[in-house]
Amino acid sequence: MTTELRALRKEDWNVWYDTLLRAFGGVPEPAEERELWQELTEVDRSIGAWDGGQCVGSAGAFDFRLTVPGGAVVPAAGVTMVGVAATHRRRGVLTSMMRRQLDDIRSWGESLAVLTASEPVIYGRFGYGLATHRLSADIDTTRVRLSVPPGADDVRLRYADPAEVLDACEAVYARRVPERPGMLARRPGWERLGLLDTDRHRDGASPLQCVVAERAGDGGGSEVVGYTRFRIKSDWGPGGAEGVVRLSALEAVDPAAHAALWRFLFDIDLTGSIVAHRLPVDEPALHLVSDIRRCALGVKDDLYLRLVDVGAALRERTYQAPLDVVFEVDDPFCPWNEGRWRLIGDPKGATCERTADSADLSLSVRELGSAYLGGVSLSSLAGAGRVRELRQGALAEASTGFLVSGPAPWLPHGF
């Protein structure tokens, strides 16, 4: 039979989602987690591939708001739940879903698409470029000390039920969103993702714990200025306690609160290390530790980004230095982006329109996606032969303009 693509219907969600789980190994999810993903799935933005009555492929696109350089929070399609049945590999099912999905995203007026990739090799051919990295750390807190800035001692910390302080924690998170490119403004329902606490999430550790940081407010009360969520994995060795603090999240509105929360994690009794898997690459706590070599740092790829509408996307962000550059863009999968675009921008805003002028730089939409959030430099991509300079000086001008001068791009959680 011919494989047919069609919009997902609510009554087909369970079959559609089971197809996805099978493509990722077939391990069933806890009911609580499955129910949350069902609620978060935007049916009218999801598609399935069907072979007769059998679902053989899935793809969805969340309606996100993403921070871009300059602090604007703009619409972006969060590509997710992409899978193809092993029985239907190499039949063009994935390509047809990506084709349909990008056409849909364009029709919705969204200039950006983003995803996290289970297999990065797949998505480059559809125009997605690696735009952010994440940092992991395994800090030996028996040997590493933490110094804190002035004001940290004025921050009051207290344990709290994660659900009871959820609104206050989300208010802290919302204040942070415009400050860092790559962060997602959480839509209703997404705040529950960080509270999932099934046996799978615990993996032998404690239930999810939460500590909030407070400071006295002007009216005499207290204000939540930060929070951390974590679990403790108890362990004992020949020398005594060797528990592990598994960090889930940490957000704070200022350096003092941020450092106070990290100091708390360092000082938890009966533990000897902190393990974190999703920190920004410029995590400030790394400048407070006494021995960076005992923090066992690692870097992984994270958010992949695609410009669905080159002109609109380049107009939505600002540029840290003035630039006036003509790009020759190659984009065979979305040919409406191909051709020359003149970008004129500075820290206040930008214009980007089609032009017949001679090109200054030649690159594919994939490289534009990598450079878009300012964490990957056009100069670095040129060093790999992925960007060609056609006018002397254009590469330095564009590379300087695209980079961010503030916090590095970072995706705070997966989707």
Secondary structure, DSSP 8 states (H G I E B T S, - for coil): --EEEEE--GGGHHHHHHHHHHHTT-----HHHHHHHHHH--GGG-EEEEETTEEEEEEEEEEEEEE-TTS-EEEEEEEEEEEE-GGGTTSSHHHHHHHHHHHHHHHTT--EEEEE-SSHHHHGGGT-EE--EEEEEEEETTT--B---TTGGG-EEEE--TTTTHHHHHHHHHHHGGGSTT-B---TTGGGGGG---HHHHTTS---EEEEEEEE-TTSSEEEEEEEEEEEE--EETTEE-EEEEEEEEEESSHHHHHHHHHHHHT-TTEEEEEEEEE-TT-GGGGTBS-GGGG--EEEE-EEEEESSHHHHHHHS--SS-EEEEEEEE-SSSGGG-EEEEEEEETTEEEEEE--S--SEEEEHHHHHHHTTSSS-HHHHHHTTSEEESSTTHHHHHHHHHS-SSS-----S--
